[in-house]
Amino acid sequence: MKKFFTITFLLFTFTLYAQQQTGGLLGNVTAEKDSLQLASVILLKTTFTDTTDKNGDFELKNIPPCKYHLRIGYIGYENFQ
């Protein structure tokens, strides 16, 4: 199994919505400089998930402030956590 890909861009921001702080997570998943389409992006122990688009981009929205563990999976690669 190949070693897993890298997240080339990761941004975590918090905004204020209706007096509740939430944030978002944006990123791009690549392997050897190639974008990976349909990689699974999961915040563990939550219901926040996404899959990457044709450019390897993903976005998770409305995430409450907390410490999270992120896992990215793609067929043929080891999970990245």
N, C-alpha and C positions, 0 to 999 in steps of 0.2 A: 504494500500500500504506500502511496506517495506521501511525503510530508505535506502538511496542509499549506494552503495559500496564505496570503497576507491580506490584512485590511489596509488599504492604501489611504483611506481618508476616514477619519472618525471625528464626529463633532457632537458634543452633548450640550444642549442649551436648555435653560429653564425660562418659561414665560408664565405670566399670571393670567389665569382664566377663571372668572367668577369667584375670586378670592381663594382659589385653590392653585397651588403651584404644580405645574406639570412641565415635562420637558420632552425632548425628541432626540432621537439618535439617527444620524445619517451616516452612510458609509458606502464603500465600494470594495467588492471582493475580487481579488485577482490571484492567478497562479502563473508564475513565470511570465509576468507582464501581460497575460491574457485575461480579459474579464470573464468571470464565471456566471453564466446565466442559470437561474433556478437553484442557486445555493440556498439552503435553509438558514435563517437567522433567528435565533431564539434567545429571549431573556429567561434564563432558568428560573423555575419556581414561580412563573407568572403565566399569563395568557398572551403576552406580547410576542408575536411571531411575524415574520415576513419572508418572502423569497426575493432573490435578486432579479432585476429585469435584464434585458438583453445586453445592457452595458455593465452589468455587475453591481448596479446601485440598489440600495435598500433604504427604507425609512420606517422607523417606529415612532409613533406619535402618542401624545398624552400620557407620558410615563411619569408617575409620581416620584418625587425625590427619594432616593434610597440607594444603597449599594447593591449592584446586580452582577451576576455572572452571565456573560454572553457566550453562546455556543454557535458556531457556524459549521454546517455540514454540507458535504458534496460527495456524490457517488465517486468512488475510486480514490478518495483522499481521507486522511485521518481527520477526525473532528478537531476543530480549533476551539479552545476554551480559555 
